[in-house]
Amino acid sequence: MKKNNILSKTVKSAVCVTIALSVFAFGAAENKTYAATPKSKNLIASSKNYIGTPYQYGAKTGDTDSFDCSSFTQFMFQSFGVWLPRTSAAQASMGKKVDRGSLSMGDLVFFNTNGRSISHVAIYAGNNQIIHSSSSKGVTISDMNSSYWKGKYVTARRVL
């Protein structure tokens, strides 16, 4: 009986340690930060200059009086020597796929806001923040872990 009790306590301890290590390991991976490059930091700084610029669906490429989400990302990346296609869905095929836990400043982040497919693109600004052209606020910074954005995340791409 005493042997079974010791064995039971040992097994319980091992299970607790395994659970604790798993939670730590998965939690650490989610919060892992990747170093931003000087180019990506400049991209974010430049993007912030457009905060408050109004939203216009189908805004013309190169027009800086208004943006939709993909014309904003297209314009910002073009000014850093990276050509992107005009739509968010097309931009989602560019560059290298990045896991959500491996995001770095300057990564393109894609969302499904229409319930069908990729329909929104933003630039990852670090610390779970995105800079994008929102239909309600124009160019703005949002928390991608907010209740609105968190469930709409689809993928991310690194093009810088």
C-alpha positions as CSV (number, residue, x, y, z in Angstrom):
1,M,0.0,0.0,0.0
2,K,2.8,2.4,0.9
3,K,4.6,1.6,-2.4
4,N,1.4,2.4,-4.4
5,N,1.0,5.7,-2.5
6,I,4.6,6.7,-3.3
7,L,4.2,5.7,-6.9
8,S,1.0,7.6,-7.1
9,K,2.6,10.8,-5.7
10,T,5.5,10.4,-8.1
11,V,3.2,10.1,-11.1
12,K,1.2,13.1,-10.0
13,S,4.3,15.1,-9.6
14,A,5.6,14.1,-13.0
15,V,2.3,15.1,-14.6
16,C,2.3,18.5,-12.9
17,V,5.8,19.2,-14.0
18,T,5.0,18.1,-17.6
19,I,2.0,20.4,-17.6
20,A,3.9,23.3,-16.1
21,L,6.7,22.9,-18.7
22,S,4.3,22.6,-21.6
23,V,2.4,25.8,-20.5
24,F,5.8,27.6,-20.2
25,A,7.1,26.4,-23.5
26,F,3.9,27.2,-25.5
27,G,3.5,30.6,-23.7
28,A,7.1,31.5,-24.4
29,A,6.7,30.7,-28.1
30,E,3.6,32.9,-28.4
31,N,5.4,35.9,-26.9
32,K,8.7,35.4,-28.7
33,T,9.8,38.7,-30.3
34,Y,12.0,38.9,-33.4
35,A,14.5,41.7,-33.9
36,A,13.3,44.4,-36.3
37,T,15.7,45.5,-39.0
38,P,16.6,49.2,-39.4
39,K,14.5,49.1,-42.7
40,S,11.4,47.7,-40.9
41,K,11.7,50.3,-38.1
42,N,11.9,53.0,-40.8
43,L,8.8,51.6,-42.5
44,I,6.8,51.7,-39.3
45,A,8.0,55.3,-38.5
46,S,7.1,56.4,-42.1
47,S,3.7,54.6,-41.9
48,K,2.9,56.5,-38.7
49,N,3.2,59.8,-40.7
50,Y,-0.1,58.8,-42.4
51,I,-2.2,58.2,-39.3
52,G,-5.5,60.0,-39.8
53,T,-5.4,59.8,-43.6
54,P,-9.0,58.9,-44.6
55,Y,-10.1,55.5,-45.9
56,Q,-11.5,55.2,-49.4
57,Y,-12.4,51.8,-50.8
58,G,-10.6,51.3,-54.1
59,A,-8.2,54.3,-53.5
60,K,-5.9,54.9,-56.5
61,T,-2.4,53.4,-56.4
62,G,0.0,56.2,-55.4
63,D,-2.7,58.5,-54.1
64,T,-1.8,59.7,-50.6
65,D,-5.0,61.7,-49.9
66,S,-6.8,58.5,-49.0
67,F,-6.1,54.8,-48.8
68,D,-7.8,51.5,-48.6
69,C,-5.9,48.7,-46.7
70,S,-4.0,47.3,-49.7
71,S,-3.3,50.6,-51.3
72,F,-1.7,51.7,-48.0
73,T,0.5,48.7,-47.7
74,Q,1.4,48.9,-51.4
75,F,2.3,52.5,-51.2
76,M,4.4,52.1,-48.0
77,F,6.3,49.1,-49.2
78,Q,6.9,50.6,-52.6
79,S,8.6,53.6,-51.0
80,F,11.1,51.0,-49.5
81,G,11.7,49.3,-52.8
82,V,9.2,46.4,-52.5
83,W,6.6,46.0,-55.2
84,L,3.2,44.6,-53.9
85,P,0.1,43.7,-56.0
86,R,-3.0,45.9,-55.5
87,T,-5.3,43.6,-53.4
88,S,-4.9,42.1,-50.0
89,A,-5.6,38.6,-51.3
90,A,-2.9,39.0,-53.9
91,Q,-0.4,40.5,-51.4
92,A,-0.9,37.4,-49.2
93,S,1.0,35.3,-51.8
94,M,4.1,37.5,-51.7
95,G,7.2,36.9,-49.6
96,K,7.8,34.3,-47.0
97,K,5.1,32.9,-44.7
98,V,5.6,33.8,-41.1
99,D,4.0,32.1,-38.1
100,R,1.9,34.3,-35.8
101,G,4.4,33.7,-32.9
102,S,7.3,34.8,-35.1
103,L,6.0,38.2,-36.3
104,S,8.5,41.0,-36.7
105,M,8.0,44.7,-37.4
106,G,7.2,45.3,-41.0
107,D,5.5,41.9,-41.6
108,L,2.3,42.0,-43.6
109,V,-0.6,40.6,-41.5
110,F,-3.8,39.3,-43.2
111,F,-7.3,39.0,-41.9
112,N,-10.7,37.7,-43.0
113,T,-13.2,40.4,-42.3
114,N,-15.9,39.4,-44.7
115,G,-16.4,35.8,-43.6
116,R,-15.2,34.4,-47.0
117,S,-11.5,35.0,-47.6
118,I,-8.6,37.3,-47.0
119,S,-10.1,40.8,-47.2
120,H,-7.8,43.0,-45.1
121,V,-4.0,43.6,-44.8
122,A,-2.0,45.5,-42.2
123,I,1.6,46.1,-41.3
124,Y,2.8,44.5,-38.0
125,A,4.2,47.4,-35.9
126,G,5.5,45.3,-32.9
127,N,3.9,44.5,-29.5
128,N,0.8,43.0,-31.2
129,Q,0.1,46.3,-32.8
130,I,-0.9,46.8,-36.5
131,I,-0.9,49.9,-38.6
132,H,-3.5,49.8,-41.4
133,S,-6.2,51.7,-43.2
134,S,-9.5,51.0,-41.4
135,S,-12.8,51.7,-43.1
136,S,-14.0,53.4,-39.9
137,K,-10.8,55.3,-38.8
138,G,-8.6,55.6,-41.9
139,V,-4.9,55.0,-41.2
140,T,-4.7,53.9,-37.6
141,I,-2.9,51.6,-35.1
142,S,-4.9,48.7,-33.7
143,D,-4.3,45.9,-31.2
144,M,-4.4,42.7,-33.2
145,N,-5.3,40.8,-30.0
146,S,-8.5,42.8,-29.6
147,S,-11.7,40.9,-29.8
148,Y,-12.3,42.2,-33.3
149,W,-9.0,41.3,-34.9
150,K,-8.0,38.2,-33.0
151,G,-10.6,35.9,-34.5
152,K,-10.1,37.2,-38.0
153,Y,-6.3,36.6,-38.3
154,V,-5.4,34.4,-41.3
155,T,-1.7,34.5,-42.0
156,A,1.4,36.7,-42.2
157,R,4.1,37.3,-44.8
158,R,7.6,38.8,-44.7
159,V,8.5,40.8,-47.7
160,L,11.2,43.1,-46.4
